[in-house]
Amino acid sequence: ALYQKACDGGDLKGCTRLGYMVERGKGGWEADQTAAVALYKRACDGGQQLGCVHLAEAHRRGKGGLTRDAVRAAELLTASCDGGEMAACAELAWMVDNGQGGLDRDEKRSYQLNKRACEGNALAGCSQLGEMYLRGAAGLTKDVDEGRKLIERACKGGEPDGCVALGRLQAESGDMLG
């Protein structure tokens, strides 16, 4: 109710947060992806960069009545990352690393985006950067210790992909207690 009040009052961060709640059916809201996308669009159109990240995800996956459009997702993420939203930089890095959304696959650019995201405390960027160190991507020297450190940071901060990667590392090393 407070996010609704904030959004109705013109606080675009409130619109983004309300969209998140509505999308997931939390806080007493019925799950409604179409309504969530409308809230993300309102926030993004008003310049709220995290709203653009969620809108990009909806375009990428074809959620909330949108057709799948990875190119539009990449455009939104690029603008949002350029606007200083580190979560957008991490998502854009993933798209660049996988050559999605009309973007050329470019490990060096992905590395730079992940590094920026991680330094800005977007933990998905830390997890992805850790994976890059593990495989020696982008011309990096393979560094399992650095990769593990970044992945642990991501997991400890609550990033699910970081926890999956950490579990995989522990299973591979036989260190199931670490």
C-alpha positions in Angstrom: 0.0 0.0 0.0 2.9 2.4 0.7 4.5 1.7 -2.6 1.1 2.3 -4.3 0.8 5.6 -2.4 4.4 6.6 -3.4 3.8 5.7 -7.0 0.5 7.5 -7.1 2.3 10.5 -5.7 4.9 10.5 -8.5 7.7 8.7 -6.7 9.0 6.5 -9.6 11.1 4.3 -7.3 7.8 3.5 -5.6 6.4 2.4 -9.0 9.4 0.1 -9.6 9.0 -1.5 -6.1 5.3 -1.8 -6.5 5.9 -3.5 -9.9 8.2 -5.9 -8.3 5.6 -6.8 -5.6 2.8 -7.1 -8.2 4.9 -9.2 -10.6 5.6 -11.7 -7.8 2.3 -11.6 -6.0 3.8 -10.3 -2.8 2.5 -8.0 -0.1 -1.1 -9.0 -0.6 -1.0 -8.3 -4.4 -2.3 -10.8 -6.9 0.5 -11.7 -9.3 -0.1 -9.8 -12.5 2.8 -9.5 -15.0 0.9 -7.1 -17.3 0.3 -4.7 -14.4 3.9 -5.0 -13.3 5.2 -4.2 -16.8 3.0 -1.1 -16.9 4.5 0.0 -13.6 8.0 -0.7 -14.8 7.3 1.3 -18.0 5.9 4.2 -16.0 9.0 4.3 -13.9 11.4 3.8 -16.8 9.7 6.4 -18.9 10.2 8.8 -16.0 13.9 8.1 -15.8 14.0 5.6 -12.9 16.8 3.3 -14.1 16.0 0.2 -12.0 12.5 0.3 -13.6 14.2 0.1 -16.9 16.1 -2.9 -15.8 12.9 -4.7 -14.9 11.3 -3.5 -18.2 14.3 -4.8 -20.1 13.9 -8.2 -18.5 10.2 -8.3 -19.4 11.1 -7.5 -23.1 13.9 -10.1 -23.0 11.6 -12.9 -21.7 8.4 -11.7 -23.3 6.5 -11.2 -20.0 3.5 -9.1 -19.2 2.0 -9.2 -22.7 5.2 -8.1 -24.4 6.7 -10.0 -27.3 10.2 -11.2 -26.8 12.5 -8.4 -27.9 16.2 -8.9 -26.9 17.2 -5.9 -29.0 14.9 -3.6 -27.0 16.1 -5.2 -23.8 19.7 -4.4 -24.8 18.8 -0.8 -25.6 17.1 -0.3 -22.2 20.0 -1.9 -20.4 22.6 0.1 -22.2 20.9 3.4 -21.4 20.3 2.4 -17.8 23.9 1.3 -17.4 25.1 4.5 -18.9 22.8 6.3 -16.5 24.6 4.6 -13.5 22.4 1.7 -12.7 24.9 -1.1 -11.8 22.3 -3.9 -12.0 21.8 -2.9 -15.7 25.5 -3.1 -16.3 25.5 -6.7 -14.9 22.5 -7.7 -17.1 24.1 -6.1 -20.1 27.4 -7.9 -19.4 25.5 -11.2 -19.5 23.9 -10.3 -22.9 27.2 -9.1 -24.3 28.9 -12.3 -23.1 26.3 -14.4 -24.8 25.9 -12.3 -28.0 22.2 -11.5 -27.4 20.0 -8.6 -28.3 21.9 -7.8 -31.5 25.1 -7.3 -29.5 28.3 -8.8 -30.6 29.8 -11.4 -28.3 32.6 -9.5 -26.6 34.3 -11.0 -23.5 36.4 -7.8 -23.0 33.4 -5.6 -22.9 31.6 -8.1 -20.7 34.5 -8.1 -18.3 34.5 -4.2 -18.2 30.7 -4.2 -17.5 30.9 -6.9 -14.9 33.9 -5.1 -13.2 31.9 -1.9 -13.1 28.8 -3.6 -11.8 30.7 -5.5 -9.1 32.6 -2.3 -8.0 29.1 -0.7 -7.8 27.9 -3.5 -5.5 25.7 -5.2 -8.1 26.4 -8.7 -7.0 25.3 -10.4 -10.2 28.3 -8.6 -11.8 30.6 -10.1 -9.1 29.3 -13.6 -9.7 29.7 -13.2 -13.5 33.2 -11.7 -13.0 34.2 -14.6 -10.8 33.1 -17.0 -13.5 35.2 -15.1 -16.0 38.3 -15.5 -13.7 37.5 -19.2 -13.3 37.6 -19.9 -17.0 40.3 -17.3 -17.9 37.9 -15.4 -20.2 38.6 -12.0 -21.9 42.3 -12.7 -21.9 42.4 -13.0 -18.1 44.9 -15.3 -16.5 42.8 -18.2 -15.0 42.6 -17.4 -11.3 40.5 -19.8 -9.3 41.2 -18.0 -6.0 40.0 -14.6 -7.3 37.0 -16.2 -9.0 36.0 -18.0 -5.8 36.5 -14.8 -3.8 34.1 -12.9 -6.1 31.6 -15.7 -6.2 31.6 -16.0 -2.4 31.1 -12.3 -2.1 28.1 -12.6 -4.4 26.6 -15.5 -2.5 27.1 -14.0 0.9 25.3 -10.9 -0.4 22.3 -13.0 -1.5 23.0 -13.4 -5.2 21.4 -16.7 -6.1 23.7 -17.4 -9.2 26.7 -16.8 -6.9 25.4 -19.4 -4.5 24.9 -21.9 -7.3 28.4 -21.3 -8.6 29.8 -21.6 -5.1 28.0 -24.9 -4.6 29.4 -26.1 -7.9 33.0 -25.0 -6.8 32.6 -26.8 -3.5 31.3 -30.0 -5.1 34.2 -29.9 -7.7 36.8 -29.5 -4.9 35.1 -31.9 -2.5 34.8 -29.1 0.0 31.2 -29.6 0.9 31.6 -27.9 4.3 33.3 -24.7 3.1 
